[in-house]
């Protein structure tokens, strides 16, 4: 049995993201005063994505609690749409972008931190906040994937959405450079145009790979859970919601057929 209910975990994670975002925005850094502000950094965009995602998770939990025992088919439909939004956000944004930020940041940091996180930033950002932005994202999203089953979209639609996000961010970085004459990350200042283009293509491919890895991990976790703990505490509430909705639709169809036969 779970030590902490998944609903409480989601609320705690959501509050932690609010704290991290507020603490980061409260820092008076020169980069925050330039064109694009915090929104030119993928780390900040990822924090907003994670906060919105866990906000949707908490809203889904509340809606599921309020509709439990309800016979309203419309409420069940609305809950199912909310669950669909939550699952889509995890598959397309929260998992691949979150894993990308963590792995890319620490890989470049260990190789040469000045390429991505100059030592000057230590004067503005404390260590705990740095880990809140670049480390805890990964365990938080793994916890969510482990405690709740998420339905992934089709592979083609998911990859198109992920690549659209990646290309959109690359174009945004290029626009910021066009306006300010400075690249968002110091790494991009040290490579030529051809190498930079190849770098952008590789990053798009990498984030697409993370999408596929998330899909495989999700299927592995829940295929194993279904065979070992079909009735355990990890069973997702939305499966019961879908079952109730299907039962209600079948009942309505049977009544309609009965009226026609009479």
C-alpha positions as CSV (number, residue, x, y, z in Angstrom):
1,X,0.0,0.0,0.0
2,X,1.2,3.5,-0.9
3,X,2.8,5.4,2.1
4,X,1.6,8.7,0.8
5,X,-1.6,9.0,-1.4
6,X,-0.8,10.2,-4.9
7,X,-3.2,13.1,-4.5
8,X,-1.2,14.5,-1.6
9,X,2.0,14.0,-3.5
10,X,0.7,16.0,-6.4
11,X,-0.4,18.9,-4.2
12,X,3.0,18.9,-2.5
13,X,4.9,18.9,-5.9
14,X,2.6,21.7,-7.2
15,X,3.4,23.9,-4.1
16,X,7.1,23.2,-4.5
17,X,7.0,24.4,-8.1
18,X,5.1,27.6,-7.1
19,X,7.9,28.2,-4.5
20,X,10.7,27.6,-7.0
21,X,9.1,29.9,-9.6
22,X,8.4,32.7,-7.1
23,X,11.9,32.4,-5.7
24,X,13.5,32.5,-9.2
25,X,11.4,35.5,-10.3
26,X,12.3,37.4,-7.1
27,X,16.0,37.4,-8.1
28,X,17.2,40.6,-9.5
29,X,19.4,39.3,-12.3
30,X,20.5,41.4,-15.4
31,X,19.2,38.7,-17.7
32,X,15.7,39.2,-16.4
33,X,15.7,42.8,-17.5
34,X,16.7,42.1,-21.1
35,X,14.5,41.2,-24.0
36,X,12.4,38.1,-23.4
37,X,13.1,38.1,-19.7
38,X,12.9,34.7,-18.0
39,X,10.9,33.3,-20.9
40,X,13.9,33.0,-23.1
41,X,15.3,30.3,-20.9
42,X,14.1,26.7,-21.4
43,X,14.6,26.0,-17.7
44,X,12.0,28.6,-16.8
45,X,9.6,27.5,-19.5
46,X,10.0,23.9,-18.2
47,X,9.2,25.1,-14.7
48,X,5.9,26.7,-15.9
49,X,5.1,23.5,-17.9
50,X,5.6,21.3,-14.8
51,X,3.6,23.7,-12.6
52,X,0.7,23.8,-15.1
53,X,0.8,20.0,-15.5
54,X,0.7,19.3,-11.8
55,X,-2.1,21.9,-11.5
56,X,-4.1,19.9,-14.0
57,X,-3.3,16.7,-12.1
58,X,-4.7,18.3,-8.9
59,X,-7.7,19.6,-10.7
60,X,-8.3,16.1,-12.1
61,X,-8.1,14.6,-8.6
62,X,-10.7,17.1,-7.3
63,X,-13.0,16.6,-10.2
64,X,-12.8,12.8,-9.7
65,X,-13.6,13.2,-6.0
66,X,-16.6,15.4,-6.7
67,X,-18.0,13.1,-9.4
68,X,-17.5,9.9,-7.5
69,X,-20.8,8.2,-7.0
70,X,-22.5,10.7,-9.4
71,X,-24.8,9.3,-12.1
72,X,-24.3,12.3,-14.4
73,X,-23.0,11.2,-17.8
74,X,-22.0,14.8,-18.6
75,X,-19.8,15.1,-15.5
76,X,-18.2,11.8,-16.5
77,X,-17.5,13.1,-20.0
78,X,-16.0,16.3,-18.7
79,X,-13.7,14.4,-16.3
80,X,-12.6,12.1,-19.1
81,X,-11.6,15.2,-21.2
82,X,-9.6,16.6,-18.2
83,X,-7.9,13.2,-17.9
84,X,-7.1,13.3,-21.6
85,X,-5.5,16.8,-21.2
86,X,-3.5,15.6,-18.3
87,X,-2.2,12.5,-20.1
88,X,-1.4,14.6,-23.2
89,X,0.6,17.1,-21.2
90,X,2.7,14.5,-19.5
91,X,3.4,12.6,-22.8
92,X,4.2,15.6,-25.0
93,X,5.5,18.3,-22.6
94,X,6.1,17.4,-19.0
95,X,8.2,14.2,-19.5
96,X,10.3,14.9,-22.6
97,X,11.0,18.6,-21.8
98,X,11.7,17.9,-18.2
99,X,14.1,15.0,-18.9
100,X,15.7,17.1,-21.6
101,X,16.4,20.0,-19.3
102,X,17.8,17.9,-16.6
103,X,20.1,15.7,-18.8
104,X,21.3,18.5,-21.0
105,X,22.0,20.9,-18.2
106,X,24.0,18.5,-16.0
107,X,25.9,17.0,-19.0
108,X,27.0,20.5,-20.1
109,X,27.6,21.6,-16.5
110,X,29.9,18.7,-15.8
111,X,31.8,19.2,-19.2
112,X,32.2,22.9,-18.9
113,X,29.7,24.8,-16.7
114,X,30.5,28.2,-18.3
115,X,28.8,26.9,-21.5
116,X,25.4,26.8,-19.8
117,X,25.7,28.1,-16.3
118,X,28.5,30.7,-15.8
119,X,30.0,31.0,-12.3
120,X,28.6,34.5,-12.1
121,X,25.2,33.1,-11.6
122,X,26.3,31.6,-8.2
123,X,26.1,35.2,-6.9
124,X,22.4,35.3,-7.7
125,X,21.0,31.7,-7.6
126,X,21.5,29.6,-4.4
127,X,22.4,26.0,-4.8
128,X,19.0,24.7,-3.5
129,X,17.2,26.8,-6.2
130,X,19.6,25.5,-8.9
131,X,18.7,21.9,-7.9
132,X,15.0,22.8,-7.7
133,X,15.2,24.0,-11.3
134,X,17.5,21.4,-12.8
135,X,17.4,18.3,-10.6
136,X,14.1,17.6,-8.8
137,X,12.1,17.9,-12.1
138,X,13.2,14.3,-13.0
139,X,12.2,12.5,-9.8
140,X,8.9,14.4,-9.6
141,X,7.9,13.4,-13.1
142,X,9.0,9.8,-12.5
143,X,6.9,9.7,-9.3
144,X,3.8,10.9,-11.2
145,X,4.3,8.3,-14.0
146,X,4.7,5.6,-11.4
147,X,1.6,6.5,-9.3
148,X,-0.8,7.1,-12.2
149,X,-1.4,5.4,-15.5
150,X,-1.3,7.9,-18.5
151,X,-2.7,7.2,-21.9
152,X,-0.2,8.2,-24.6
153,X,-1.4,9.6,-27.9
154,X,-0.4,7.9,-31.2
155,X,3.3,7.8,-31.8
156,X,3.0,10.1,-34.9
157,X,0.8,12.7,-33.2
158,X,3.0,12.8,-30.1
159,X,6.2,13.2,-32.1
160,X,4.7,15.9,-34.2
161,X,3.7,17.8,-31.1
162,X,7.1,17.4,-29.4
163,X,9.0,18.4,-32.6
164,X,6.7,21.4,-33.0
165,X,7.6,22.5,-29.4
166,X,11.3,22.0,-30.1
167,X,11.3,23.9,-33.4
168,X,9.2,26.7,-31.8
169,X,11.8,27.2,-29.0
170,X,14.7,27.2,-31.5
171,X,12.9,29.9,-33.6
172,X,12.3,31.8,-30.4
173,X,16.0,31.7,-29.5
174,X,16.9,32.8,-33.0
175,X,14.5,35.7,-32.7
176,X,16.0,36.8,-29.3
177,X,19.4,36.7,-30.9
178,X,18.2,38.7,-33.9
179,X,16.8,41.4,-31.5
180,X,19.6,41.5,-28.9
181,X,22.6,40.2,-30.8
182,X,23.3,37.8,-28.0
183,X,22.5,34.1,-27.8
184,X,20.5,32.8,-24.8
185,X,23.2,30.3,-23.9
186,X,27.0,30.9,-24.0
187,X,27.5,27.6,-25.8
188,X,25.9,29.0,-29.0
189,X,28.5,31.8,-29.1
190,X,31.3,29.3,-29.4
191,X,30.1,27.4,-32.5
192,X,29.6,28.5,-36.1
193,X,26.4,28.7,-38.1
194,X,26.6,25.2,-39.6
195,X,27.5,23.6,-36.3
196,X,24.8,25.5,-34.6
197,X,22.2,24.3,-37.1
198,X,23.4,20.7,-36.6
199,X,23.2,21.2,-32.9
200,X,19.6,22.4,-33.1
201,X,18.7,19.3,-35.3
202,X,20.3,17.0,-32.8
203,X,18.5,18.6,-29.9
204,X,15.2,18.1,-31.7
205,X,16.0,14.5,-32.3
206,X,17.0,14.0,-28.6
207,X,13.8,15.4,-27.2
208,X,11.9,13.2,-29.7
209,X,13.9,10.2,-28.3
210,X,12.9,11.2,-24.8
211,X,9.2,11.2,-25.9
212,X,9.6,7.6,-27.1
213,X,11.5,6.6,-23.9
214,X,8.6,8.1,-21.8
215,X,6.1,6.0,-23.8
216,X,8.1,2.8,-23.3
217,X,8.6,3.5,-19.6
218,X,4.9,4.2,-19.1
219,X,3.9,1.0,-20.9
220,X,6.5,-1.0,-18.9
221,X,5.4,0.3,-15.5
222,X,1.7,-0.3,-16.1
223,X,1.9,-3.6,-18.0
224,X,3.9,-4.9,-15.0
225,X,1.4,-3.3,-12.5
226,X,-1.6,-4.9,-14.3
227,X,-0.2,-8.4,-14.1
228,X,1.1,-8.1,-10.5
229,X,-1.3,-5.7,-8.7
230,X,-4.6,-5.6,-10.7
231,X,-6.5,-4.4,-7.7
232,X,-3.8,-2.6,-5.7
233,X,-3.5,1.0,-4.7
234,X,-1.8,2.0,-7.9
235,X,-4.9,1.3,-10.0
236,X,-5.8,4.6,-11.7
237,X,-9.2,6.2,-10.8
238,X,-9.8,7.1,-14.4
239,X,-10.1,3.4,-15.4
240,X,-13.1,3.2,-13.1
241,X,-14.4,6.5,-14.5
242,X,-14.2,5.2,-18.0
243,X,-15.9,2.0,-16.9
244,X,-18.8,3.9,-15.4
245,X,-19.1,6.1,-18.4
246,X,-19.2,3.1,-20.7
247,X,-21.8,1.5,-18.5
248,X,-24.0,4.6,-18.7
249,X,-23.7,4.8,-22.4
250,X,-24.6,1.1,-22.8
251,X,-27.6,1.5,-20.5
252,X,-28.9,4.5,-22.6
253,X,-28.4,2.6,-25.8
254,X,-30.3,-0.4,-24.4
255,X,-33.2,1.8,-23.3
256,X,-33.4,3.4,-26.8
257,X,-33.5,0.0,-28.5
258,X,-36.2,-1.1,-26.0
259,X,-38.3,1.9,-26.8
260,X,-38.0,1.3,-30.6
261,X,-39.0,-2.3,-30.2
262,X,-42.1,-1.3,-28.2
